[in-house]
């Protein structure tokens, strides 16, 4: 698929799923799911080597959603990509559902890693990248971390290890929307300068607009050409992207829209 308009349409559809499923569940995390929709769309619909009919294909690329509370964006994307029926999305967070509040790799095809404890996903991605190298595979590994998540110490242990082992088959996105559950990053615990910090840990660093597909794919190409070190793509995003009353509003980090709010959001996402 080479047409960005088609990707934009898919991302809009994924955003509609996010709003509908979180609204139906009455709980969940819409803000950080909406901010990451374009990045995850780009990975699953153009970039990654995968086969929904064979989710355990050994040569597949891997994606780890380290900020696991943003599970709705992963579920919506996997359903659009054909890993499971879209009607299942409305079972989010219900008893017996495969779509729990955080991704479950044991029961849902396409989920590579059960995540939710912040800071651990990047370490798991390191292991996948190292294993692929040891197995002589061309597999690339992608991870998505949140900007509040990088306040966790394990993130920096993983950053140090990835550089030490020169994991150039690993590329991570930082969903840099500036907000977390308790407020702005800079008020809770400042994370800047994020670019200098990742460079200091030995990573190749690229800064982009996380809602611009051309910039996303240019960064991914640059990452593939970078040898001897992992790549961090710092993606500037808007929390709640696509829904006017959610954009840049910290209150929508972990709140579900009511019925009228769902209808208003869906009217905007057409």
Secondary structure, 3 states (H helix, E strand, C coil): CCCHHHHHHHHHHHHHHHHHHHHHHCCCCHHHHHHCHHHHHHHHHHHCCCCHHHCCCCCCCEEEECCHHHHHHHHHHHHHHCCCCHHHHHHCCCCCCCCCCCCCCCCCCCCCCCCCCCCCHHHHHHHHHHHHHHCCCCCCEEEEEECCHHHCHHHHHHHHHHHHCCCCCEEEEEEECCEECCEEHHHHCCCCCHHHHHHHCCCEEEEEECCCHHHHHHHHHHHHHCCCCCEEEEEECCCCCCCCCCCCCHHHCCCCCCHHHHHHHHHHCC
